[in-house]
Amino acid sequence: MPFPEFITYVETTILNLKEKFVRAWMNNVLHLGCRTTNIVESSHGVLKKYLRSSVGDLASCWDEIDKMLAVQFGEIQGSFGRNKTVLEHKYKNIKMMREFEGYVSRRTLKFIYDELKHSKTFAFDKEDCGCVQKTSFGLPCACIIAMKSNQKLPLVLDDI
């Protein structure tokens, strides 16, 4: 090995911190909660089941992929429909979140609600926030919610 001291240094210091570097980078990218490849691998497995064979012409593969996407789209619509029609009580009396009722999923409401609670814990400056919610999920973060609250403005769908 040409640089044994360097390799030892990297193995003992930098590699032990690699998860922290990845987390810091991931918090600056819109990823919508997908931080691993599990979703892609799962989708690939579903696609392989629909195709059933590694040989086939383009038209038959296209038809099978179309069937798979139609089934997935139906499942997503059904799931989102249930999410939109059932509103939890803790969100009903919050003025800032009224416009979202029936338009966003319960998971999105929970993200926004958690940021709303976080924005009330202390005075927020843009520098203190980090805006992870905005950059990672495209949702209003605590500093945006605090600013709107101070200005007596509601959150609107365009904030998402």
N, C-alpha and C positions, 0 to 999 in steps of 0.2 A: 504494500500500500504506500502510495507516495506521500500522503499527508495524514498520518495516524492521529496526531494531536487534534487536527481539525475535525476529523470524523468522530473522535471521542467527544469533543466539545458539542458538535451538532446533536449527537445521540443523547447526551446527558442534559442539555439545556433546551435547545430549540424544539426537538421532537416531543418533549414533555409538555410543551405549551401549544402544540399545533391546534388543539381543539379551540383554544381561546382565539387564535388567529382566524380560524374559520368562522367562528361565531361573530366576531367583529366584522368580518367581510360580509357575512350573510345578512346582518342587520342593516346593511346599506344597499340591498338589492331587493326589488319587488319579487318575492317568491311565493306569496299567498299561502305560506305555511308548509310548502313542500321543500324540506331541507334534506331529504334523502332520495335515493333512486327507487325506493320500494313501490311507489305509485306507478312509475314507468314499467318496472319489472312485472307488476301485477297486470297492467294493461297488456303487456306483451304476451303474458300467459293466456289471457282471455282471447287475444287475437289468434294465437296458435290453435286454441280449441275450435274457433270458428273456421279456420282454414283447413284443419284436419290433415292436411298433407303438405309436404314441401314442394310438390310439383302441381302445376296447374297453370292454365292460361290466365292472362290479365283480366279477361271478362269475368271468369268464375271467382277469382280472388276479389275483384272489385265488388261483385254482388255480395260475397260473404262479409266483407268489411262494411258495406252499406247496411246489411242486416244487424251487425254488431253495434254500429253507431246508432241505429234507430232504437234498438233495445236500451242502450245506455242513455240516450236522450230521453226516452220515456221514463226511465227510472229517476233521472235527475229532475224532470218536471214534476213527477209525483212527490218526490222528497221535498222539493222546494215549495210545492203547493201546500203541503202539510206544515212546513216551516212558517209560511206567510200567514196562514189562517189562525194559528195558535199563538197568541201573544201572552207572555208571562205577565203576571200582575205587577212585578217590580218595575216594569217599563211603562206601564199605563199612565202613571201620574207624573212623568218627567217631561216637562214642556219641550226641552231640547230634542227629544227623541220622537215626538209625535208624528212628524212627517214620514218617518221610516216605517210606521205600522202598515203592514201588508205589502211592503216593497223589498225588504231585505230579510235574510234568514235570521233565525234565532242566534246562531253563532256570531253573526256580524253584530247583532244587538248586544250580545254579551261582551264582545271586544270593545264596543263603544262605551257601554256602561262601565266597564272596568277602567277605561281611560278617563271617563267622567269622574269616577270616584278618586282616581289618582290625581286629577287636576285640582281637586279640592283639598288635598292633604297639605299642600304648601303653595306659596306663590310661584307661578311658573314663568320662567324666562325661556326663550327659544334655546339658549345655550344649555340650560339644565335638562331639557326634555330628551334630546337625542333623536326624537322623531322616528323611532323604530317602527311604530305602528303605521305611520304614513309611508315610509320607504319599503317596509316588508309586506304590508297588506293593502296599501292604498286607502286606508281608513284614517279618519281624523285622529291625531294624537292628542295627548293631554295638553300641550301648549296651544294648539288650535282651539280645543274645547274651552280652555281657560280664557283665551282671547275673546271668543264668541260670547261666553258667559259674562265677562266684564262689560262687553258692549251691548248686553241684553239681546243678542241675536240668536235665533234658533239654528241648529244644524240642519242643513238641507241636503237633498239627494245629490246635488252637485259636489258636496264635500266628500263624497265617497268615490 
